[in-house]
């Protein structure tokens, strides 16, 4: 496996964990949310993150992988500044 794929995979995982936590926090702040809905939102976000990591390490071409890294970074920055 190429080194750039591993580096991109680690960056996607690191940024994705932050987005999973932010998703859970936003779900918790909604009116009428329960612990179950927060856990379900976290589970769904984690499965999507896991799928993106696996696909970026195995299937996606380089430009798509680095595009995902850029999108995750920009999304994290925007969500951190707005919350």
N, C-alpha and C positions, 0 to 999 in steps of 0.2 A: 504494500500500500504506500502511496506517495506521501511524503511528509506534509505537503500543503493540504491534503485531505484531512489528515489528523489534526493539524492546527485549526483548520476551518471547523472541524467537528467539535473541538474543544471550545472554540469561540461561540458556536451555536448553542452548545450545552450550557455554557456559563450565562449567556444572555437569556436563554430560554428559562433557566431556573428563576431568574429575576422576574421574567414575565409571568411564570406560573404563580409566584408569590403575589405579584401585583393583581393578577386575575382573582385570586382568592380574597385579597383585601377589598377589591372593588365589589365582589359579590357579598362579602360580609357587611359592607356599608349600605347595601340596598335595603329598603324597608321591607320587612316581612321575611327576610332570609333566615334560614335555620342552619345549624351546623351541618346537616346533611347536604344542603344545597351548596355550601361552601366546599365541602369535601368532594362533591360531584364535579364542581367547576374545576377544582384543582386536579382531579383525576383525568378529566377530559383534556385539560391543557397539558398535563404531563404526557399523556399518550400521544398527542399531536407532536410534542417536542421530541419524544423518543422516535417517532416515525420520521420526522425531519432529519434527525441525527443519523439514523440508519440509512436513509436514502442518500444523504449527502456523502456518507462514507462509501457507498457502494454504486449508486446508479447515476446520480446527477452529474452533468458536466461541470467543469470548473467555474464557468461564468455564472451558472445558476447557484452554485454553492456559495461563492463570494457575494452574490446578490442577496442571498438569504442572510449572510452575516451582516451586510449593510442594513438590510431592512430591520433585523432584530435590534441592531445598535440604535438606529434612529427611533424605532418604536419605544425602546427603553428610555432613551433620553427625553422624548416628548412626554411619556407617561410620568416620569420622575419629576419633570418640571411642572406638570399640571396638577399633580396631587398634593 
